């Protein structure tokens, strides 16, 4: 299914995901299928960043009702400093 087809399907949930990557860094993205997207990152076929810093595991997954909400959350997380992201992850784990 194409991105346009997925975006047109308002009943399908979207997920924000955060990956622990080699070197202690974090990668944030959105998808409708976290397992499939993680497999792509792990195989070196995901984002350019994860080809350089391969993922070591999934740190967090948050579900959203639609792509717009997931994109807004991704933008907010990507605007954080590394220290803020790590603190946010700790807070999310404690809340969940």
C-alpha positions as CSV (number, residue, x, y, z in Angstrom):
1,X,0.0,0.0,0.0
2,X,1.4,3.4,-0.9
3,X,1.8,6.3,1.5
4,X,-1.1,8.1,-0.2
5,X,-3.3,5.1,0.2
6,X,-2.4,4.8,3.9
7,X,-3.0,8.5,4.5
8,X,-6.4,8.2,2.8
9,X,-7.3,5.5,5.3
10,X,-8.4,7.4,8.4
11,X,-9.2,4.3,10.3
12,X,-5.7,2.9,10.3
13,X,-3.6,4.0,13.4
14,X,-0.2,5.6,13.0
15,X,2.7,5.1,15.3
16,X,5.6,7.3,16.5
17,X,8.6,5.1,17.2
18,X,11.9,5.9,18.8
19,X,14.9,3.6,18.2
20,X,18.0,3.1,20.3
21,X,20.9,3.3,17.8
22,X,24.6,2.4,17.8
23,X,26.6,5.0,19.6
24,X,23.9,5.8,22.1
25,X,21.8,8.0,19.7
26,X,18.1,7.9,19.2
27,X,16.1,7.9,15.9
28,X,12.5,9.0,15.7
29,X,10.0,8.2,12.9
30,X,6.4,7.4,12.1
31,X,4.8,4.4,10.4
32,X,1.7,2.3,10.3
33,X,3.7,-0.9,10.8
34,X,6.4,-0.6,13.4
35,X,7.7,-4.2,13.0
36,X,8.1,-3.9,9.3
37,X,9.7,-0.5,9.5
38,X,12.1,-1.7,12.2
39,X,13.1,-4.6,10.0
40,X,13.8,-2.2,7.1
41,X,16.0,-0.1,9.4
42,X,17.8,-3.2,10.7
43,X,18.4,-4.4,7.1
44,X,20.0,-1.1,6.2
45,X,17.0,-0.1,4.0
46,X,15.5,2.4,6.3
47,X,16.5,6.0,6.8
48,X,20.0,7.2,5.8
49,X,20.7,7.9,9.5
50,X,20.0,4.3,10.6
51,X,22.3,3.0,7.8
52,X,25.1,4.9,9.5
53,X,23.9,4.2,13.1
54,X,22.1,0.8,13.0
55,X,19.2,0.3,15.4
56,X,19.8,-1.8,18.5
57,X,16.2,-1.9,19.6
58,X,12.9,-0.1,19.9
59,X,12.9,2.4,22.8
60,X,9.2,3.5,22.6
61,X,6.1,3.3,20.4
62,X,3.2,5.7,20.8
63,X,-0.1,5.2,18.8
64,X,-2.0,8.0,17.1
65,X,-5.4,8.1,15.4
66,X,-4.1,9.6,12.2
67,X,-1.0,10.6,10.3
68,X,-1.3,14.3,11.1
69,X,-1.1,13.7,14.8
70,X,1.8,11.3,14.4
71,X,3.7,13.8,12.2
72,X,3.1,16.6,14.7
73,X,4.5,14.4,17.5
74,X,7.5,13.4,15.4
75,X,8.3,17.0,14.7
76,X,8.1,17.9,18.4
77,X,10.4,15.0,19.4
78,X,12.9,15.8,16.6
79,X,13.0,19.4,17.9
80,X,14.2,18.2,21.3
81,X,17.9,18.0,22.3
82,X,19.4,14.6,22.9
83,X,19.1,15.2,26.7
84,X,15.5,16.2,26.4
85,X,14.7,13.1,24.3
86,X,16.3,10.8,26.9
87,X,14.4,12.5,29.7
88,X,11.1,12.3,27.7
89,X,11.7,8.6,27.1
90,X,12.2,8.0,30.9
91,X,9.0,10.0,31.6
92,X,7.0,8.0,29.0
93,X,8.1,4.7,30.4
94,X,7.2,5.8,34.0
95,X,3.8,7.0,32.8
96,X,3.0,3.9,30.8
